[in-house]
Amino acid sequence: MPSNEVNVVRSCGECGTEIETVSVKKDNMMLSSKAQVWCPKCQAERPEVLDVAGRLESIEKEQRSYPKAVPAQPFSDRSSRSAKD
């Protein structure tokens, strides 16, 4: 794939079924659409959703790399612990 092109995934706006993936020039890329697309799973015309291929996987990968959340301790526990020391 040339560096000036990007893969765009076309999917069903109701069930999320991937309809097709197309390669478009970055200059011509448009991800907003009011078009309808035939969904083989829904067996009906549904609103289409366009997204850059691999974007959701990239977001999930980044979120998995975040440090784990640590539960906060109430302020009262901290002050009583300091007073005992």
N, C-alpha and C positions, 0 to 999 in steps of 0.2 A: 504494500500500500504506500503510495507516495506520501511524503511528509505534509503536503498541503491538503490532504483529505482526512476525513474522520468517518468512522462507522456510526450510523444512527439506527437505533432500534425502534421499530414501529410496533406498538402493541395495543391491545384492547383496553379501553378506558374503564370497562366494567370489571372484567375478570383478570386482567393483566397478562393474558396469553400473548406470547410473542408472535407477531404476524410475519415480519420479515426484517432483515438487516440490510441496509443500503449504505454505500459509500458515497459521500458528497464532499465537494470542495468546501473548505472552511469558510471561504468568502460567500458561498451560497447557502450555508447552513442556517436553517430556521427551525426552532424547536416548538414554536407555538402553532397550533392548528385547530381549526373548527371543523375539519373534515370528518367524515364517517368512514369506517372501514368494516369489511365483512369479517366477523369473528367465527372461526370454525367451531369453537367450543360453545359459544352462546347461540350459534346458528341465527345470527341477526346482525343488522348494521349497528355498530356501536361507535362512540367517539374514539378517535385515535389519540394515542399518547406517543410523543416522540421524545427520545432521550439518547444521550451519547452512550454507546456501548461500553460496558465495564464501569460506568460511573458509580452505580450502587455498590458493586463489589469493592471498589476502591474506598468508598466511604466506610463500609463495614470493616475493612482491613485496618483503616486508620483508627476507628473507634476501638477495635480490639487491642490496639497498641497503647491506649491510654492507661495510666496507672489505675489500680483498683481503688474504689472509694472506701474510705475508712469512716466508720460511724463516729459522729461527733460526741464528745463528752459534755454533759451539762456543766455550766459554769460553777454550780454549787459543789460538784465533785472536785473540781480543780482547786477551789479556794479552801475546802476542808483538808485536802491533801497537803497543801502548802502550809497550812497552820500547824499540822501535826509534825512536819519536818523540822 
